[in-house]
Amino acid sequence: MDFRRPGIERAKGDLFEMSTNEILNRLSETLALRRNADPETSYTAKLLAGAPDSILKKIGEESAELIMAVKDEDPARIACESADLVYHMLALLLSCGMSFDDVTRELALREGISGLAEKKSRGARLDAEGCIFCRIVKGEIPSQRVYEDEEIYAFKDIHPVRPVHILVIPKRHIASLSDVGETDRAVLGRILCEANRLAVENGSPDGFRLIINTGRVGQQEVRHLHAHIIGGTLPLGPMVRGE
């Protein structure tokens, strides 16, 4: 909160002896109480009435002011601008139906994990939340299943390019072949081991093509690693046509 605003004095006495969590919880409770106040007399009520755009704008402004304070090497301003930023972040969480507890839980989940590893896992988690193949595995989207075990799921492509066109995917979300690591060896092996049997049982006894499109150049359309089993009774065309 900006302690320089008229009518707001620095806390004294017991407040300085409160823990960080107690101060944040007290501020969050104050924000919630002022949410339904008169916007003409309460800055907080006015801010929340225009959420989230009003709060996002202020966060941008406060971030810029904090940057300037750091550049000027002014500790007092750094503290004040940081407090302003925390206040507006708490207001944003409140407007989203969240609390600072949600933030502390997320921080607790990251304990003991390197920043690089956490960022990679976060990207995978966010990808998985909106992934069409993950939803197929969960049964949220219907599919023509041809095989399933603990690690992989196989189903017919809804837009087959040949009489036999099956997709085989790991149940665990892996964005692409470029994202695999040592722990993914087993599931990749499962996909390769089951490919021939699935091709034969579904009408391609004399061979097939296994394709794993990867990334932009490979024209990967769904950000979930998947292998195409393509075949039938007739030979396939060239693997890659000249440009």
N, C-alpha and C positions, 0 to 999 in steps of 0.2 A: 504494500500500500504506500502511496506517496505521502510521507510524513510532512512534506512542505506545504500541502494544501491547507488553506484557511480552515480553522475549526478542528484540525486534527493535531493533537500533540503527541510527542513521543511518549511511549509507555514507560512507566516508572515502577520502582519497587518490585513486587512479586513477579511482574510480567517478565522482567529480565532473567528471572531464575527458572522460568518455565522451560521445558524441553522443546526442541524443534517441532516434534509431533504435536505437542500440546498447543503451541502457537498456531500451527497450520490448521489444526482442528478447530480452534477458537475462531480463527478468521473464516474458515469454511462455514461454520455455524452462523456467524454474523452476516455473511453473504446470503445465506438461505433465508434468514429472518428479514433482510431488507429487500428481498426479491419482490415482494408484493407491496412495497412502500410506494409513495407518490413519486413518479419519475421527475416531477417538477422540483422536488426537494431532496431527492436521494440520487446521488451519482450512480450508485450500484443498481438501483431499480431502473434507471434510464439506460444504463449499459446493458442490462439483461433483457430489457424490453426490445432492444434492437439486435439481439443475438441471432446468429453468431457473427454476422458481418461487423457489427459495431465493436465487438471484442477483438476480432481478428485484426481490424484496423489499428486498434490501440496496441496490440501485441507487436505489430510491425513498427509502430512509432517508438514504443518503449525499447525494442531491440536496437533500433538505430541510435537512440539516446545512450543506451548502455555501451554500444560500440564506441561512441564518441568519448564517453567517460573513461573507458579503458585506454583509448588512444591518448587522452590527456593525462593519464596516470594520476587520476584524482580518486583516492580511496573512498572519500565521503560520497561523491556522486555515484561511484560504482555500487556502493551499498544501497543508496536510494533508488537508483534505476533498476537494480536487481530486485528490490522489494516491490517496485511497481510491476515488474514483469511477473513475479510470483503471484501477486494479487490478481492480475488479469488472466493468468493461467488457471487459477482456482475458479474464477468467474466463468471461464470457458468450459471447464469440466462440469461445473454446476449446470450450465445451459445444455450440456450434452447428456444430462442425467447420470453423471459420474461424480466421483469424489477423489480426493488425493489418495485414498486407500487403494484405488485401482492402479495408481502410479507406483505406490510402494510395493504392491504385489508383483508388478512387472519387474521392478528393480530386484526384488528378491529372487525371481526366476533367473535373472542374469548373473547372480552371484557365483563366482568361481568359473565363469565362462569368459574366454577371451573376447575382446570387442569384435574382432574379425569373424570369429566363429558365430557369435551371437547375431551379427548382421546377416550372415549367410542363412542361418536358421530362421531368422525373422522373415527374410524374403521368401523362403520356402513355405513358411506358415501362411503368409499372406497369399501366396500363389495358390496354395491348396484350398483356401477358403472359397475361392471363386472358380475353382478348376472343374470343368465339365466332366473329366474322366474320374476325378475323386468322387463326384456326385453319382456317377454311374456305379462305381464300386460300392457306395453306400446304399444303392437302390433308390436314390431320389430321382434318377432319370432312368427310364426303361431302356433295356438293351437286349439283343439276342445273344445270350451267353452260350458259349461253346465249351468253356472250361474254367475252373476256379480251384485254387488251393490256398494255402495260408499266405503265400507271397505274391502270386500273380493272378490276373483276371484276363480272360480272352473272350472277345465278342465279335460279331459280324459288323463290318463297316457299313454304315447306312448309305454310303455312296460308293458301292464296289466298282472297281475298275476292271475286274476280271471275275469269272464265275466263283472263284474262291478269293475272298478278301477278308482276312481276319486281323483284328488288332489285338496285340498282347501287351499288357501294361503291368508295371509293378503296382501293387495295392498302395504301397507307401508313396507319397508324393515325391517324385524326383523330376525336376523341371526339364532336364534334357540330358543327353549323353555327355555333354561337356561339364555337367555338374556331378557326375558320379565320383565316388571315392572308394577307398579300400573296403569299406563296410557294405558296398553295393555289389561286390563280386558274386555273392551267392544268388541274388535275385536276377542278375544278368545271366548267370549260368542257367537258372531255371527257365528263363525265356528261350534261350538257345536249345536247351535239352527238350523242351516240349514242342518246338516249332515243327519238326518233321512229323511227329505223330499227329498234330493238329491238322497239318496240310493233308496227310494221307487220309485221315478219317473224314475229312470234309470235302474230298473230291479232287485232290491233286496228288495221285500216287506216284507220278514219275518225275517229281521235282517241283520246286517252287522258288520264289525269290523272297528274301527277307530284307526289308528296308527299314532303316532307322533314320529318319530325317532329323537333322540337328541344326538349330539356330537359323539365322536369317538366310544364309547362303544355301543351307539345306532345305529351305522353305518349310520349316516346322510350323504347323498351323496351330497346334495345341501345346501349351507349355506344361506338358506332362509326358515324360519319356514313353514312347510307344513304338512297337515293332509291327510293321505291316507284313503279313504272310500273304503273298499274292501268287495265284496259280490257277490250275484248271487242267483240262485235257490237251489244250493246244499250247505250243511254245509261245513264250512271251517275246515282245519286241526288244530292240536294243536297250541296254540299261540306261545309257545317257546319249542323247542325240547331240550332234555337233551344233555349235552356235552359228 
